[in-house]
Amino acid sequence: MVLRLAREHPRWGYRRICGELAKFGFRVSPISIRRLFAEAKLEPAPRRSGPSGREFLHAQAATIVACDFFTLESLFLRRYYALFSIAQGSRRVWLAGCTSNPSGLWVTQQARNLGLDFSDQGVLFLIRDRDSKYSGPFDEVFRSEGIRIAKTPVRAPKANAIAERFVRTVRAECLDWLLILNRRHLEGVLGVLGEIA
């Protein structure tokens, strides 16, 4: 009866099956139910039905985009901030722009520019960190396009791993080998990289 309930109700866990059996007058402990599951080679409740976590993310990757900033010092010791987005499924990169002062207005305008393209691509989720450069209107632009914002936990670079890997690759393969003169030069270099990616 335990195995029948488990197969008919794949979302029920050990305790739920224990409670349902108690309604019929059977007293079985959750540990006994667990042992019966192991003998029948049944997975625990959340893993018995539907895709695994990895399969779910792979299926949803086409609708997820991550965005992030990275900084670069120019030849004349001026710091530039580059805002980019990268698709989780195809690894397509959108360079939003480069600036020496990423104000809230500038970031919001870049979001408007990207939002139109994202809605055409079928993007449903945007992953971003909790950087203070992202203002409230930045999120509102994407919400108006039907895109949900997912903020990464504090100090958790692995939560936005694909964007972080892109930054590492751009630095190691290109920017560490070039002397960037100004913002226009940086945008040109990153534009060529975006076409290659």
VOPAGU-2260 file (C-alpha; in pm, 1 decimal, decimal comma):
REM VOPAGU-2260
SITE   aa  ch    i         X         Y         Z
SITE  MET   A    0       0,0       0,0       0,0
SITE  VAL   A    1     294,1     237,1      75,5
SITE  LEU   A    2     440,6     189,0    -270,3
SITE  ARG   A    3     101,5     228,9    -435,9
SITE  LEU   A    4      43,2     561,6    -258,1
SITE  ALA   A    5     394,9     676,3    -353,3
SITE  ARG   A    6     340,5     595,6    -722,3
SITE  GLU   A    7      -8,4     749,0    -736,8
SITE  HIS   A    8     100,6    1065,1    -551,8
SITE  PRO   A    9     459,8    1140,3    -654,8
SITE  ARG   A   10     475,5    1466,3    -455,7
SITE  TRP   A   11     397,0    1302,5    -122,5
SITE  GLY   A   12     687,9    1250,9     114,7
SITE  TYR   A   13     742,2     995,5     390,7
SITE  ARG   A   14     547,2    1186,6     653,6
SITE  ARG   A   15     250,8    1254,8     426,5
SITE  ILE   A   16     223,6     886,5     334,5
SITE  CYS   A   17     254,2     799,7     705,3
SITE  GLY   A   18     -35,2    1036,6     783,3
SITE  GLU   A   19    -253,6     904,3     502,0
SITE  LEU   A   20    -199,7     545,6     616,9
SITE  ALA   A   21    -295,1     648,5     972,4
SITE  LYS   A   22    -634,7     760,2     836,4
SITE  PHE   A   23    -690,4     399,0     724,8
SITE  GLY   A   24    -580,6     263,7    1063,8
SITE  PHE   A   25    -226,8     158,2     964,0
SITE  ARG   A   26      57,9     267,6    1188,3
SITE  VAL   A   27     381,7     285,6     990,5
SITE  SER   A   28     679,9     501,6    1081,7
SITE  PRO   A   29     841,0     737,1     827,3
SITE  ILE   A   30    1166,5     541,1     868,9
SITE  SER   A   31     992,4     220,2     761,6
SITE  ILE   A   32     846,2     400,9     461,5
SITE  ARG   A   33    1191,5     527,4     374,5
SITE  ARG   A   34    1329,4     172,4     392,0
SITE  LEU   A   35    1049,6      47,9     163,5
SITE  PHE   A   36    1130,7     326,4     -84,8
SITE  ALA   A   37    1497,4     223,4     -85,8
SITE  GLU   A   38    1410,8    -141,7    -147,2
SITE  ALA   A   39    1178,0     -45,1    -434,8
SITE  LYS   A   40    1443,2     200,3    -568,9
SITE  LEU   A   41    1204,7     497,4    -540,7
SITE  GLU   A   42    1346,0     846,8    -497,6
SITE  PRO   A   43    1224,9    1080,8    -218,5
SITE  ALA   A   44     920,7    1298,9    -292,3
SITE  PRO   A   45    1050,5    1596,7    -488,6
SITE  ARG   A   46    1269,8    1377,3    -710,3
SITE  ARG   A   47    1016,7    1110,4    -808,9
SITE  SER   A   48     842,4    1314,3   -1077,2
SITE  GLY   A   49     939,1    1586,9   -1316,9
SITE  PRO   A   50    1279,2    1696,9   -1431,5
SITE  SER   A   51    1583,1    1718,9   -1209,6
SITE  GLY   A   52    1718,4    2061,0   -1115,5
SITE  ARG   A   53    1978,3    2042,1   -1390,4
SITE  GLU   A   54    1719,3    1935,0   -1651,3
SITE  PHE   A   55    1487,4    2216,6   -1542,8
SITE  LEU   A   56    1759,2    2482,3   -1578,3
SITE  HIS   A   57    1865,1    2341,2   -1914,8
SITE  ALA   A   58    1506,2    2360,3   -2040,2
SITE  GLN   A   59    1462,1    2715,7   -1909,1
SITE  ALA   A   60    1804,5    2846,6   -2017,6
SITE  ALA   A   61    1668,2    2997,5   -2338,6
SITE  THR   A   62    1450,4    3234,4   -2135,1
SITE  ILE   A   63    1716,3    3346,6   -1883,5
SITE  VAL   A   64    1957,2    3639,1   -1925,4
SITE  ALA   A   65    2218,3    3757,9   -1675,6
SITE  CYS   A   66    2358,7    4109,6   -1657,0
SITE  ASP   A   67    2656,8    4251,9   -1476,0
SITE  PHE   A   68    2912,8    4532,4   -1470,5
SITE  PHE   A   69    3286,5    4507,0   -1499,8
SITE  THR   A   70    3546,3    4779,6   -1469,7
SITE  LEU   A   71    3856,6    4861,4   -1665,7
SITE  GLU   A   72    4132,4    5116,3   -1620,9
SITE  SER   A   73    4236,0    5304,5   -1935,8
SITE  LEU   A   74    4589,0    5400,0   -2036,3
SITE  PHE   A   75    4530,7    5743,4   -1879,5
SITE  LEU   A   76    4410,9    5586,7   -1549,3
SITE  ARG   A   77    4044,1    5657,5   -1604,6
SITE  ARG   A   78    3802,2    5393,0   -1480,7
SITE  TYR   A   79    3527,5    5276,4   -1716,8
SITE  TYR   A   80    3226,8    5062,6   -1632,5
SITE  ALA   A   81    3087,3    4826,2   -1895,5
SITE  LEU   A   82    2732,8    4691,6   -1861,2
SITE  PHE   A   83    2662,3    4371,0   -2049,3
SITE  SER   A   84    2404,6    4094,0   -2061,6
SITE  ILE   A   85    2456,7    3732,1   -2157,1
SITE  ALA   A   86    2197,5    3470,1   -2253,0
SITE  GLN   A   87    2221,8    3155,4   -2042,6
SITE  GLY   A   88    2129,3    2918,6   -2326,2
SITE  SER   A   89    2311,4    3053,6   -2630,2
SITE  ARG   A   90    2580,3    3261,9   -2452,1
SITE  ARG   A   91    2493,2    3555,7   -2677,8
SITE  VAL   A   92    2633,0    3879,4   -2536,2
SITE  TRP   A   93    2470,3    4222,1   -2549,3
SITE  LEU   A   94    2696,5    4514,8   -2467,9
SITE  ALA   A   95    2470,3    4778,1   -2317,1
SITE  GLY   A   96    2737,2    5045,5   -2304,2
SITE  CYS   A   97    3044,0    5186,2   -2134,7
SITE  THR   A   98    3066,3    5493,1   -1914,9
SITE  SER   A   99    3290,8    5652,5   -1656,8
SITE  ASN   A  100    2989,7    5743,9   -1439,8
SITE  PRO   A  101    2716,8    5477,1   -1422,3
SITE  SER   A  102    2438,1    5693,9   -1281,6
SITE  GLY   A  103    2083,7    5570,4   -1228,2
SITE  LEU   A  104    1962,2    5755,9   -1537,4
SITE  TRP   A  105    2231,7    5602,6   -1756,6
SITE  VAL   A  106    2163,1    5250,0   -1630,1
SITE  THR   A  107    1787,7    5295,8   -1679,6
SITE  GLN   A  108    1839,9    5413,2   -2038,7
SITE  GLN   A  109    2054,0    5106,0   -2109,5
SITE  ALA   A  110    1775,8    4889,9   -1965,8
SITE  ARG   A  111    1527,6    5051,7   -2206,0
SITE  ASN   A  112    1757,1    4975,4   -2497,4
SITE  LEU   A  113    1799,8    4613,6   -2389,6
SITE  GLY   A  114    1438,0    4557,6   -2284,6
SITE  LEU   A  115    1303,6    4580,5   -2637,5
SITE  ASP   A  116    1553,2    4326,0   -2765,1
SITE  PHE   A  117    1490,8    4091,0   -2472,6
SITE  SER   A  118    1114,3    4087,8   -2525,0
SITE  ASP   A  119    1169,6    3995,7   -2891,3
SITE  GLN   A  120    1399,4    3708,1   -2783,6
SITE  GLY   A  121    1141,4    3561,2   -2541,9
SITE  VAL   A  122    1338,5    3638,5   -2225,6
SITE  LEU   A  123    1139,7    3578,6   -1906,5
SITE  PHE   A  124    1402,8    3613,3   -1631,6
SITE  LEU   A  125    1692,2    3852,7   -1568,8
SITE  ILE   A  126    1960,0    3760,2   -1316,0
SITE  ARG   A  127    2149,2    4049,2   -1158,3
SITE  ASP   A  128    2348,1    4115,3    -845,0
SITE  ARG   A  129    2256,9    4362,6    -571,1
SITE  ASP   A  130    2485,2    4640,4    -693,5
SITE  SER   A  131    2366,1    4988,4    -597,2
SITE  LYS   A  132    2410,8    5100,4    -959,4
SITE  TYR   A  133    2088,1    4920,3   -1047,8
SITE  SER   A  134    1820,1    5170,9    -959,4
SITE  GLY   A  135    1448,4    5108,0    -906,1
SITE  PRO   A  136    1357,3    5227,4   -1257,5
SITE  PHE   A  137    1606,5    4972,8   -1399,9
SITE  ASP   A  138    1394,0    4687,0   -1264,8
SITE  GLU   A  139    1069,2    4858,6   -1365,3
SITE  VAL   A  140    1177,8    4874,9   -1730,4
SITE  PHE   A  141    1216,3    4498,2   -1741,4
SITE  ARG   A  142     900,9    4432,3   -1539,6
SITE  SER   A  143     703,6    4638,7   -1791,8
SITE  GLU   A  144     831,5    4401,4   -2062,6
SITE  GLY   A  145     711,9    4098,7   -1860,5
SITE  ILE   A  146    1061,3    4001,3   -1744,5
SITE  ARG   A  147    1104,5    3891,6   -1381,9
SITE  ILE   A  148    1413,1    4006,7   -1191,4
SITE  ALA   A  149    1611,8    3750,6    -990,8
SITE  LYS   A  150    1865,4    3906,9    -753,8
SITE  THR   A  151    2164,6    3698,3    -653,5
SITE  PRO   A  152    2249,2    3654,5    -285,3
SITE  VAL   A  153    2505,3    3888,4    -132,6
SITE  ARG   A  154    2867,5    3786,3    -200,3
SITE  ALA   A  155    2769,0    3483,5    -408,8
SITE  PRO   A  156    2947,7    3509,2    -745,0
SITE  LYS   A  157    2854,7    3149,1    -831,5
SITE  ALA   A  158    2489,6    3254,6    -847,6
SITE  ASN   A  159    2573,0    3455,1   -1161,6
SITE  ALA   A  160    2847,1    3219,8   -1279,5
SITE  ILE   A  161    2799,5    3255,5   -1656,1
SITE  ALA   A  162    2833,8    3635,2   -1642,2
SITE  GLU   A  163    3135,3    3608,3   -1411,6
SITE  ARG   A  164    3296,5    3357,5   -1646,0
SITE  PHE   A  165    3240,7    3592,6   -1941,2
SITE  VAL   A  166    3417,3    3874,5   -1752,2
SITE  ARG   A  167    3708,9    3646,3   -1671,4
SITE  THR   A  168    3737,0    3534,8   -2033,9
SITE  VAL   A  169    3717,5    3890,1   -2172,4
SITE  ARG   A  170    3990,2    4002,2   -1934,8
SITE  ALA   A  171    4222,9    3705,8   -1985,9
SITE  GLU   A  172    4182,4    3672,8   -2361,9
SITE  CYS   A  173    4154,6    4035,7   -2466,0
SITE  LEU   A  174    4161,6    4328,5   -2227,1
SITE  ASP   A  175    4473,5    4219,6   -2037,2
SITE  TRP   A  176    4660,8    4229,6   -2369,4
SITE  LEU   A  177    4543,8    4573,4   -2485,7
SITE  LEU   A  178    4598,4    4930,2   -2374,5
SITE  ILE   A  179    4258,2    5096,5   -2383,3
SITE  LEU   A  180    4275,7    5465,3   -2468,3
SITE  ASN   A  181    3923,6    5590,8   -2401,2
SITE  ARG   A  182    3555,8    5494,9   -2383,9
SITE  ARG   A  183    3514,8    5487,4   -2761,1
SITE  HIS   A  184    3811,4    5251,6   -2797,4
SITE  LEU   A  185    3671,0    5023,6   -2523,5
SITE  GLU   A  186    3326,5    5012,7   -2686,4
SITE  GLY   A  187    3488,1    4924,3   -3020,6
SITE  VAL   A  188    3686,1    4637,4   -2870,3
SITE  LEU   A  189    3388,2    4502,2   -2677,3
SITE  GLY   A  190    3164,4    4541,6   -2983,8
SITE  VAL   A  191    3395,7    4315,3   -3183,7
SITE  LEU   A  192    3393,5    4061,5   -2898,4
SITE  GLY   A  193    3011,9    4069,8   -2890,2
SITE  GLU   A  194    2999,8    3988,8   -3261,7
SITE  ILE   A  195    3239,0    3695,9   -3215,2
SITE  ALA   A  196    3049,1    3555,2   -2916,1
